[in-house]
Amino acid sequence: MADSTARDARRLIRSLDRASLATSLDGWPYASLVLVAADHDARPLLLISTLAQHTQNLEKEPRVSLLYDGTTGLDDPLTGGRVTVLGRAERDDRAAAKARFVARHPSAELYAGFGDFALWRVAVERAHLVAGFGRIHWIASAELLARAAPPLAEAEADIVAHMNDDHADAVELYATRLLGRSGGGWRMTGVDPEGADLRRGGEVARLEFEKPVEDAEAARVELVRAVKAARRQDAAEPGTI
C-alpha cells in the first residue's frame, strides 16, 4: 500500500507542469502559480526570477509547499488526485537540471540564461496525498522519492534526441494510442526511471513504464515495449491499416 501511495504521488508530481507555490511573506502564506519540472528522483524543480515576490520570500524563509492539482476536467474535482509537497527550496546550479527544466518548458529557453533567473530544487521532507474520498495519506520523503539512476540521467539527452529525431512516429503513437491524446506534433521532453514526459504546445502527457529503469538499454526496452503495444492497439482500431 505504501509503495502504491508513493507512486501515485510521484505520478502527479511528474505528470503536471505547473503547481501552486506557497511561501511566507511577513508571516503570511503567499500562494503563486509556478511552472515546475521534476528531477529524476521526483524532487520539484523551479526556474524563477529574483524579481518575483515568491523568490524574495523563500530567500528569507526556505520552507515552502507546492500543491499539484490533478483534478482538471473532473465533474467533481474532490474525487480527483492532488498532492501537497513540503520541503525547503535551495539553489541548484547543475546544468543538467536546468536543461531538464527547459526541455519540459521550451518557452523557458527565452529567459533561462537571464542573470536574474535561477534554478531551485525543493528538498522534500514529506507530502500529503489526497487521491479521492477516503484516500488521504502522509508520505515521508524516504518513501516518496524514487531511487536515483545516474547512468540514465547521463544518457537522457541522447535518448530524447534519438526518439524525437528518429522515432517521432513512436512518440506520436505513445500520445495518441496509449494515452488517448489527439495528434500530432508530440515531442518527448524527458526520461526518468519511471517513465517519459511528452509535450505538444501547451499540453503535456506522461508515459509510465511497466517497471523502473536504470540505464539507456533498460529505457530502450521499455520504449520498444510501449510502441509495440501502441501498434497492436492501432492495428485493432476499426478502419486502420
C-alpha positions as CSV (number, residue, x, y, z in Angstrom):
1,M,0.0,0.0,0.0
2,A,2.8,2.4,0.9
3,D,4.6,1.8,-2.4
4,S,1.5,2.4,-4.5
5,T,0.6,5.5,-2.5
6,A,4.1,7.0,-3.0
7,R,3.9,6.0,-6.7
8,D,0.6,7.8,-7.1
9,A,2.1,10.9,-5.5
10,R,5.1,10.8,-7.8
11,R,2.9,10.3,-10.8
12,L,1.2,13.6,-10.0
13,I,4.5,15.4,-9.4
14,R,6.0,14.1,-12.6
15,S,2.9,14.5,-14.9
16,L,1.9,18.1,-14.1
17,D,3.9,21.0,-15.4
18,R,2.5,23.7,-13.0
19,A,1.8,24.0,-9.3
20,S,0.7,26.4,-6.6
21,L,3.7,27.5,-4.6
22,A,3.2,28.7,-1.0
23,T,5.9,30.8,0.6
24,S,6.0,33.1,3.6
25,L,5.5,36.8,3.3
26,D,5.9,38.6,6.6
27,G,4.4,35.6,8.3
28,W,1.5,35.3,5.9
29,P,1.1,32.4,3.5
30,Y,1.7,33.7,-0.1
31,A,0.5,31.5,-2.9
32,S,1.6,31.9,-6.5
33,L,1.5,29.9,-9.8
34,V,4.8,28.4,-10.9
35,L,6.0,26.2,-13.7
36,V,7.5,23.0,-12.4
37,A,9.6,20.1,-13.6
38,A,10.8,17.1,-11.6
39,D,14.3,15.8,-11.1
40,H,15.0,12.1,-11.8
41,D,14.1,11.2,-8.2
42,A,10.9,13.3,-8.4
43,R,12.2,16.4,-6.4
44,P,10.5,19.5,-7.7
45,L,12.5,21.9,-9.9
46,L,11.6,25.6,-10.3
47,L,13.2,28.2,-12.6
48,I,12.3,31.5,-11.0
49,S,13.4,35.2,-11.1
50,T,14.9,37.1,-8.2
51,L,12.4,39.8,-9.0
52,A,9.5,37.6,-8.2
53,Q,7.8,38.0,-4.8
54,H,7.9,34.3,-4.1
55,T,11.7,34.2,-4.7
56,Q,12.3,37.1,-2.4
57,N,10.1,35.2,0.2
58,L,12.0,31.9,0.0
59,E,15.4,33.7,0.2
60,K,14.3,34.8,3.7
61,E,12.4,31.6,4.6
62,P,13.2,28.5,2.5
63,R,10.3,26.4,3.8
64,V,7.7,26.0,1.0
65,S,4.8,23.9,-0.1
66,L,3.7,23.0,-3.6
67,L,0.2,21.9,-4.5
68,Y,0.0,19.7,-7.6
69,D,-3.7,19.6,-8.7
70,G,-4.6,16.7,-10.9
71,T,-8.4,17.4,-10.8
72,T,-8.7,19.4,-14.1
73,G,-11.7,18.4,-16.1
74,L,-13.5,16.3,-13.5
75,D,-17.2,16.9,-12.9
76,D,-16.4,16.7,-9.2
77,P,-12.9,17.9,-8.5
78,L,-12.9,16.5,-5.0
79,T,-12.9,12.9,-6.4
80,G,-9.5,13.6,-8.1
81,G,-6.0,13.4,-7.0
82,R,-3.8,16.2,-5.6
83,V,-0.6,16.2,-3.6
84,T,1.0,18.9,-1.4
85,V,4.8,18.7,-1.1
86,L,6.5,20.2,1.9
87,G,10.2,21.0,1.8
88,R,13.0,23.5,1.7
89,A,13.9,25.3,-1.5
90,E,17.6,25.6,-2.4
91,R,19.5,26.9,-5.3
92,D,20.6,24.2,-7.8
93,D,23.4,25.1,-10.2
94,R,23.6,21.9,-12.1
95,A,23.5,22.5,-15.8
96,A,21.7,19.1,-16.4
97,A,18.9,20.1,-14.0
98,K,18.3,23.4,-15.8
99,A,18.4,21.6,-19.2
100,R,15.8,19.2,-17.9
101,F,13.5,22.1,-16.9
102,V,13.9,23.9,-20.2
103,A,13.2,20.7,-22.1
104,R,10.0,20.4,-20.1
105,H,9.1,24.0,-20.8
106,P,10.5,25.1,-24.2
107,S,9.3,28.7,-23.7
108,A,11.7,28.9,-20.7
109,E,14.7,28.9,-23.1
110,L,13.9,32.6,-23.8
111,Y,14.8,33.6,-20.2
112,A,16.7,30.7,-18.7
113,G,20.0,32.5,-19.4
114,F,19.0,35.8,-17.8
115,G,21.0,36.8,-14.8
116,D,18.0,37.3,-12.6
117,F,16.7,33.7,-13.2
118,A,18.0,30.7,-11.3
119,L,17.0,27.1,-10.8
120,W,15.8,26.0,-7.4
121,R,15.2,22.5,-6.2
122,V,12.9,21.5,-3.3
123,A,14.4,19.2,-0.7
124,V,11.3,17.2,0.1
125,E,10.5,16.5,3.8
126,R,7.1,14.9,3.3
127,A,4.0,15.0,1.1
128,H,0.2,14.9,1.7
129,L,-1.7,12.9,-1.0
130,V,-5.5,13.2,-1.4
131,A,-6.4,10.6,-4.1
132,G,-10.2,11.0,-3.8
133,F,-12.7,10.4,-0.9
134,G,-11.2,8.2,1.8
135,R,-7.7,8.1,0.3
136,I,-5.7,10.5,2.3
137,H,-2.1,9.8,3.2
138,W,1.0,11.5,4.6
139,I,4.2,10.2,2.8
140,A,7.7,10.6,4.2
141,S,10.5,11.8,2.0
142,A,12.3,8.5,2.0
143,E,9.1,6.8,0.7
144,L,8.2,9.5,-1.8
145,L,11.4,10.0,-3.7
146,A,12.5,7.5,-6.3
147,R,15.9,5.9,-6.4
148,A,18.3,7.9,-8.5
149,A,19.8,6.3,-11.6
150,P,22.9,8.2,-12.7
151,P,23.5,6.2,-15.9
152,L,20.0,7.0,-17.1
153,A,20.4,10.7,-16.2
154,E,23.6,10.9,-18.2
155,A,22.0,9.3,-21.2
156,E,18.7,11.2,-21.0
157,A,19.6,13.9,-23.6
158,D,20.7,11.4,-26.1
159,I,17.6,9.2,-25.6
160,V,15.2,12.1,-26.0
161,A,17.0,13.5,-29.1
162,H,17.1,10.0,-30.7
163,M,13.3,9.5,-30.1
164,N,12.4,12.9,-31.4
165,D,14.7,12.8,-34.4
166,D,14.5,9.1,-35.5
167,H,11.3,7.8,-33.9
168,A,8.8,10.7,-34.0
169,D,6.1,8.2,-35.1
170,A,6.6,6.2,-32.0
171,V,6.3,9.3,-29.8
172,E,3.1,10.1,-31.6
173,L,1.7,6.6,-31.0
174,Y,2.5,6.9,-27.3
175,A,0.4,10.0,-27.1
176,T,-2.5,9.1,-29.3
177,R,-2.9,5.3,-28.8
178,L,-1.7,4.7,-25.3
179,L,-2.6,8.0,-23.6
180,G,-5.7,8.9,-25.6
181,R,-4.5,12.3,-26.7
182,S,-5.1,13.9,-30.0
183,G,-2.3,14.3,-32.5
184,G,0.0,15.4,-34.0
185,G,3.3,17.1,-33.2
186,W,4.1,15.4,-29.9
187,R,7.7,15.5,-28.6
188,M,9.4,13.7,-25.9
189,T,10.9,16.1,-23.3
190,G,12.4,13.8,-20.7
191,V,13.0,10.2,-19.5
192,D,13.3,9.2,-15.8
193,P,13.4,5.8,-14.1
194,E,9.6,5.6,-14.1
195,G,8.6,6.9,-17.5
196,A,8.8,9.5,-20.2
197,D,7.4,13.0,-20.5
198,L,5.7,14.2,-23.7
199,R,4.6,17.7,-24.8
200,R,2.6,19.3,-27.6
201,G,2.3,23.0,-27.4
202,G,0.7,23.8,-24.0
203,E,-0.4,20.1,-23.4
204,V,1.7,17.6,-21.5
205,A,1.3,13.8,-21.2
206,R,3.1,11.1,-19.2
207,L,4.1,7.6,-20.4
208,E,4.5,5.3,-17.4
209,F,7.0,2.4,-17.7
210,E,5.9,-1.1,-16.6
211,K,9.0,-1.3,-14.3
212,P,11.7,1.1,-13.3
213,V,14.8,1.5,-15.5
214,E,18.3,2.5,-14.5
215,D,20.2,2.9,-17.8
216,A,19.7,3.6,-21.5
217,E,19.3,-0.1,-22.5
218,A,16.6,-0.7,-20.0
219,A,14.8,2.5,-21.1
220,R,15.1,1.3,-24.7
221,V,13.4,-2.0,-23.8
222,E,10.5,-0.1,-22.1
223,L,10.1,2.3,-25.0
224,V,10.1,-0.6,-27.6
225,R,7.6,-2.5,-25.5
226,A,5.3,0.6,-25.3
227,V,5.4,1.2,-29.1
228,K,4.6,-2.4,-29.8
229,A,1.6,-2.1,-27.5
230,A,0.6,1.1,-29.3
231,R,0.9,-0.5,-32.7
232,R,-1.2,-3.5,-31.7
233,Q,-3.8,-1.1,-30.5
234,D,-3.5,0.8,-33.7
235,A,-3.9,-2.3,-35.8
236,A,-7.0,-3.4,-33.8
237,E,-8.7,0.0,-34.4
238,P,-11.5,-0.3,-37.0
239,G,-10.7,1.3,-40.3
240,T,-6.9,1.3,-39.7
241,I,-4.3,-0.4,-41.9
